[in-house]
Amino acid sequence: MVTMALFGASDMTRGVVAPTLRSDFHINYALLGLLFSASSFGYLMASLVSGFVVDHFGMKTAVVGGLSILLAGLAATLLAPHYNWLAVGFVCSGIGAGTMELGLNALVPHMAGGGEQSSYFNILHALYGVGACAAPLAAGFMMITWHLWRLPYAVLLLVALGLLIPVLRAPFPARKLLSHGASSIAAHGEHPVSVLPTIGTVDAADDARQGSLRELLTAPAFYALVVAITVYVAAEVGVANWLPTLLHVRNHLSITVGALYLSLFYLLYTLGRFVGSVVVHRLGSVRSIMVSALLAAVLMAAAQFGSDSFTWCYAASGLFFGTIFPTISAVASESFPERTGTVLGLLFGAAGVGSMTASWLVGVIADHYGLQWGFSLVLVSLLLTTVAMGGYAYKRRKLLIR
């Protein structure tokens, strides 16, 4: 949970320092968006391989390796003398964060039964919200007090270094390759609630896994989840990276006030995840996602196109943003239990595509039509999340009827 909080803090620092980066490095909105996309590109690269790392080398390897790469990225960002070097640091940070996150998410099936996974996912991701809430306030204070955008990255680097040692010493569930002829019961004896794929039992098991992978890649419901998580992450990343800049340009608010709005967004985002761990079971996972995305879209529209008196709706929408990502993860792991590691890796890869595309596209639209229209991508993405989950529900219901 502490590692997830660090992940949230490193993500949110970018949005707060964005106006200063734009002026210090003399870049336009498109290049600033491309810089944000560099981090998302690293996250995407990690997502494509981290599922394999988790399934073959274990969760600890993924978490420790991701944390180490994140350290390298933070160091490169801190010391960056020009734009290209800064982009390299952002790419490394994205690779480290993506690898680390999948390793942490893969722990959930070992810690919870099938019926409790939504709650555990929401609690884990709530700690991302804790880091995301604290970082804008801390970074804004440092920049106003010392006028140094690099200082928040120095603090993050020290925290990551301090965390690496206890993570190296912490016990993780074993992930062992099983030889042919080993029984599946023995394979799961230490962790009976595991739903991560087991590697190499008997030939029949190999065939079954291959069949489940073919079934996964031809399942319309899986692609509905891919679309849902892609466009949702596009919306969340749009808020995280661009909200302080939007408030600074459109509403003429200071960097400190913009950081405060982002912190309030993630404070309610975190509260939404804690509440979501209870509410999701009662309302249903899919219905919870659709209702949350729709309510977040209503608040976002009120803040963006209403009068200044509705600016608070930006922060309030965080209450409904919070539960969407972890609940989609839980829906995926419960729908495809034979390939949990692979499914999460593919979904997080799709999330990386959404993040990378949104960060760049908002900047491009902003350069041509203004930042307010660029930021409208957030609203469109939330509405598409609702539609995609409706498609998932329809496909699953149709499959159950058959």
PyMOL commands that set and color helices and strands:
alter all, ss='L'
color gray80, all
select helices_A, chain A and resi 2-24+29-57+59-79+83-111+114-146+151-169+184-187+203-217+220-249+255-283+285-305+308-310+312-316+318-321+324-335+337-369+371-401
alter helices_A, ss='H'
color red, helices_A
deselect
rebuild
show_as cartoon
